Amino acid sequence: MTEQANLNSKLGHPERSEGSHDPILLTPGPTIVPPEVRQALGRPMVHHRTAEFRAVLQEVESGLKALFKTSELVLILTSSGTGAMEAAAVNLLSAGDEALVIQGGKFGERWREICEAYGVKVIAVDPPWGKPLPPRLISEALRQHPGARAVFATLCETSTGVAYDLKAIRQAMGDCEALLVVDAISGLLAEPFDMDASGVDAAVCGSQKGMMLPPGLAFIALSPRAWEAAKSSRLPKYYFNLLKARASWEKEMDTPFTPAITLLVGLNESLKKIQGQGGVDRFVQRHQGQAQALRQSLQALGLQLYADPACASNAVTAVKVPDGVNGKDLISKIKKQGITVAGGQGKELSGKIFRIASMGVVGSAELDRCLQALTQALTELGWKAPSHG
Amino acid sequence: MTEQANLNSKLGHPERSEGSHDPILLTPGPTIVPPEVRQALGRPMVHHRTAEFRAVLQEVESGLKALFKTSELVLILTSSGTGAMEAAAVNLLSAGDEALVIQGGKFGERWREICEAYGVKVIAVDPPWGKPLPPRLISEALRQHPGARAVFATLCETSTGVAYDLKAIRQAMGDCEALLVVDAISGLLAEPFDMDASGVDAAVCGSQKGMMLPPGLAFIALSPRAWEAAKSSRLPKYYFNLLKARASWEKEMDTPFTPAITLLVGLNESLKKIQGQGGVDRFVQRHQGQAQALRQSLQALGLQLYADPACASNAVTAVKVPDGVNGKDLISKIKKQGITVAGGQGKELSGKIFRIASMGVVGSAELDRCLQALTQALTELGWKAPSHG
């Protein structure tokens, strides 16, 4: 493992966000908030309907467009990412509409729950958890349900550490009129994502992942086709009414309701940081390299990965808890060494996997410390790698 | 005016939040965020499902109960105050239900807009803007609509600077079964408010007013009767589903979706500050004293107040823009002296009033500086008080 750790260390990473003995947050949201962003969060409060704050909004908007790779407006919501998911559903659909939902994990299932809460008929598409999505599941489901109005997909399924291939999904949709709606909450900045070029009709994101911000902001962009659909959507909405949000923005660069000002000031800093480090493509490359190195190191330790390498995410790596080891004890022993990783979610995965996020500022120094802590924790728990056993 | 300003200065205020030449934010949300809270906002990020953060949540919950004066759970939402208003409507009502809405200003009207967006039949009760609400308007409307399921009211109508008498409203409701739902967003901590003793069934608040926090958090508490009503509500909801939020809280002191962690860490500081300064009653007293002194000072300057003194709010004072003065110019000249006050909202009041908030940490030092800036701005604009003219 030391060799692997050293190998990791050789992968350049732009900066060390925390001192080498500070606690390190490696959960798949929230992620580490870098010092310059934290400093921005502590600035004196400003009013949102002032020239100074509109200047922040203008910069933020331009930075968000670059992250989403869209020429469309990226709207800012004060909510968790789930709020933006709900906004996508309630602004594009009407009760009784049919929609395909790609599940495959807890967050794919969330799309289903939201649709069902609003009386949308869900056609579930169920790729095996941790495995790639066979595109024919989409084309077959659409053949059987040609009237489906939307396909709800996930860029990175945070619960399993799987990244789905959006281009393949779009292709499998053929020339059907359904809208492709993507949860890019944990995927943005870690997985390749190009909203306009991939034919994505609605993309949502949250602040507490690759954007290196605290939770509390969500983002949503719609394609021209999706904006058209929004005009005829009959689901009830008020706080998440996107036509109203767009009108406020276009009228006076404003949000319909008081936004989370502090987080937007912080976002402006984090967007500048991303830009200063070569922009979103460079971020994705770095995430790709370090997630790959992390997976190799974990396997070198004798651990098994949960997600098929063919679809393993750059944002979060799910690792099987080894036989004979209690998952909670393992996470707790890692935590005692200052490293917070996440467990599995829901009854399917709780206690069975643990997850290491490599998003945002996380670099090889942080991942090395995590691997050292993990090794020590496994030793303390009496585990021996099968190949060394 | 100098005498009045001196008089103001004599009213004790707990601390000066900003240096004497720093900009001062006197808008009715967001309000000044005190330094110790800002410092808390800049702390390293922690994960929300950890013992350390649950300890914060536990303290916050107990502090919120004290502010609301309720023994019921105060739920925390990541949204602006409007999100909590929507949560109240969609969790208590069903489409086609009748509800009374007390308007009287922009935020009273927001209750109507939310209800209408969800297909609730609104019976509008329209007290004249800036005037007290004659309680018979409520009793008469309920006589005509005995099946009304809710009465939507506002503690402090931020757009007009009016505080409504909730006890009188509750009394006028008699023994009808309608739920009393109160927007206490700007009123809490400035106006007397006792949720349980006043028979309030749902109270909502936002973070960026008396709580001295940035915007981004909202709060809602329901009475046992309201929780019962929530069980039979058929309006669609997901992000704002309160039964689900309560279940998460009761199961493991958790929120259903990632909360705005940073703001909650800040809230814990601001709640401690409120407690350390004698608690909510002492805050209300202080607000009462300084709003009264502010109104006297403004009148001594020869200005006219917008709200009837019988219902003037302690949180925000609306002042008529004097004849011959351009409201925008006035606010802009005050701003040049470092003081941000708010204009009037909507076509009814834009340019006709300006509003000075005296919430949270705002004390006589800040209000004195505002009065000085106002006097200078009026002089520069060539205005002379009628009595001095």
Interface residues (C-beta under 8 A of the other chain):
Chain A: E18 D22 P23 L25 T27 G29 P30 T31 I32 V33 R38 Q39 L41 G42 R43 P44 M45 V46 H47 H48 T50 T78 S79 S80 G81 T82 G83 E86 E113 I114 A117 Y118 G119 G206 Q208 P214 P215 G216 L235 P236 K237 Y238 Y239 F240 N241 F257 T258 P259 A260 I261 T262 L263 T340 A342
Chain B: E18 D22 P23 L25 T27 G29 P30 T31 I32 V33 R38 Q39 L41 G42 R43 P44 M45 V46 H47 H48 T50 T78 S79 S80 G81 T82 G83 E86 E113 I114 A117 Y118 G119 G206 Q208 P214 P215 G216 L235 P236 K237 Y238 Y239 F240 N241 F257 T258 P259 A260 I261 T262 L263 T340 A342
